[in-house]
Amino acid sequence: MNVFNFKEGLYWYQSLEYLCLKQIKNGGEISENILKEYAGNGRHGQSACLTELKQHALARKLWLTGSIKYPSNKFLKKESNRIKAYDFETDLKVDSIPVERVIEGLAYLGRSVLGGEICDRVIKETEEFTKESGWTTTRHYEVPTHDIPISSIPEVLTIFNTQIQPLLKNLIQFNFSETEIIIHDAFIVKYEYSAEGGGNTGLPMHYDQSEYSFTVGLNEGFEGGGTFIRILEKAVVPGVGDCLVFKGGKLEHGGQDITEGVRYVLVVFGFGRDGVGWGVEGVEEVDLEEEEEMEEDGGTGEGGGGGFSFGFDSF
């Protein structure tokens, strides 16, 4: 889906919410609970389209306020909980991390960002969790991966927020002059080679819908793999605890196939603050007229085309 489809989708979802709220106000045969459910779906759809259009701040605000306005809507609740899961402040002080320049201003490789013990623990906790839950395969609809969101694994989420997130933000602050970034999504990807074929071994070439993308190697014991970057015409393979951070929406890249073994990767999507109400604490609902004005101003911004989309749930 290209940028123009998302703009049309944004308009459609705005109209859906607006008409449902008007119907509630005017009364009618359709129950208020049903109308609120559809209005909430409209709010969720607006945020999903805005994210694809790279209007991250407005999308975040609509998800948070929407979860307050329509508390029974499962889509808004899920996205609001995800936002809150990664909104974490820590007093951990991080020294500047040594990096290797991959592409000046676009990609850097941090060495030994995470210790091997942390990497082993993340893999162990993830495998324990997925014994019952299984791995997801449809969260990223345009470039499907065999993954599991960190926000769904309490033990790994704690490790991520307290020990990993500060290190990743350090890489951005020192190499991209970004004062602070927002974590939009974080997940563990599992690549597995099968001699019989049909295994999940890599990813096709694509652009991410994030501003910044992080790929952290978590294990050894595989052959091949790595992030293949088109402009370099080769793959960058982070070792255990190494982190490749790059402008995911600007560099075309793919997951080079592994040819033996199993590879675990921590992938994180983030974007910089742009001055629009980011706080999770103290979020308040605004009235419909203010929301309409806000959506009209922010909903027509330019955004990028297709690629590794965030894969929000559909209705």
Residue, then its C-alpha position, 0 to 999 in steps of 0.5 A: m500500500n502506497v502513501f496515497n492509499f494510507k491518506e485515503g484510509l486515514y480520511w475513511y477512518q476519520s469519517l467512521e469515527y466522526l459519523c459514529l459519534k454523531q449518531i450516538k449524539n443524535g440517537g437512533e436504532i443502533s445501540e451506543n455500545i456498538l457505535k462506540e466499538y466502531a468509533g474505536n475501530g476508526r480511531h485505531g485505523q487512523s493511528a495505523c495509517l498515521t504511523e505508515l505516513k510517519q506521523h508518529a507523534l499524532a498516531r501515538k496521541l490518538w492511540l493513548t487518548g482513544s484507549i481512554k475514550y473507548p476503553s473496551n476496544k481491544f485494538l486501542k487497548k493493545e496498542s496503548n499497552r504496547i506504548k506504555a510497556y516501552d515508556f520506561e525511565t531509568d537512572l542507569k548511566v551509560d558511557s559512550i559505546p565504541v562503534e564502527r562506521v558502516i555508512e557515515g550518517l546512516a549506519y553504525l555497528g556497536r561492538s559488545v553492546l550487550g554481554g553474552e549472559i544477557c543475550d543467553r538469558v533473553i533467548k532462554e526466557t523467549e524459548e520458555f515463553t513460546k513453548e506455550s504461546g508459539w511464535t507469531t508469523t503475521r505481525h508484519y504483514e508486508v515482510p512477515t517474520h517468525d517473531i515474538p514481541i518483547s512486550s508480551i514476555p514480562e521477564v524479557l521486557t524487564i531486561f529490555n527496559t532496564q538494561i538494553q534500552p538505555l544502551l540503544k538510546n546511547l547509540i542514537q544520541f552519540n551517533f545521530s545527534e538525536t536527543e531522545i528516541i521513542i521505542h515503537d516496537a521491539f521483538i525477537v526474531k528466530y531464523e531456522y534452517s531446514a535441510e528439507g526446505g520451508g524454513n524461516t531463513g531470511l527476509p526479502m529486501h525492504y525499507d522499514q517504516s521506522e526512523y531508526s532500526f536496531t539489529v542485535g545479534l544474540n547467538e552463535g552456531f549458524e552459517g550465513g545470515g546478517t543484514f544485507i544492505r543494498i548500497l553496500e552490496k554485502a551483509v553486516v553480521p553482528g556478533v553476539g551482543d553487537c548492534l547494527v543501528f541504521k536509518g531503516g526507512k532510508l536504507e534498503h536492506g534484507g535478512q540474508d539467508i542462514t544456511e545452517g543452524v538457528r539465529y536469534v536477533l533482537v530487532v527494535f524500531g524507534f523514532g525521534r521526538d518531534g515536539v508533539g505530546w509524547g508523555v504517557e502519564g497525564v494523557e487526557e482526552v480532548d473533545l471531538e472538535e479539537e480532535e478533528e482539527m488536529e487530525e486535519d492538520g496532521g493527517t496529510g503529512e508526507g510519508g514513506g512508501g511500503g516496506f517493513s510495516f508495523g502490522f497492526d491488527s485489522f478488524 
